[in-house]
């Protein structure tokens, strides 16, 4: 997994965009705040979006005065790879069902 994906917020933003297709920045922020059930600092939110765009994981376009974001192909590949990894862990045997192995 690439370093950009270590942040839960980055993963969550990408997941929201995967689900929605594309969103204006404010709508994306509102959905993230709803998911977290708390306010997200605007400065850090927009810095995260800028970082994802600069890294090539999000596409940004301007619509009137609003920025609209969508997951890029690279972002979708990274999100789906993470989903596959996480699904393998969640769908696999529970800790109680696994043999007790030492590292």
GIURKA-V919255 format. One record per pair of residues at least 4 apart in sequence whose C-alpha atoms are under 6 Angstrom apart, sorted by the first residue. I is the first residue (numbers start at 1). J is the second residue. Records with the same first field share a line. If there is no record, write none. Layout:
BEGIN
I=J  J
END
This chain:
BEGIN
17=21  22  70  71
22=69  70
23=28  68  69
24=67  68
25=67  68
33=37  38  39
52=57  58
53=57  58  59
57=72  74  75
58=70  71  72
59=69  70  72
60=68  69
61=67  68
62=66  67  68
71=75
83=87
87=91
88=92
93=97
END
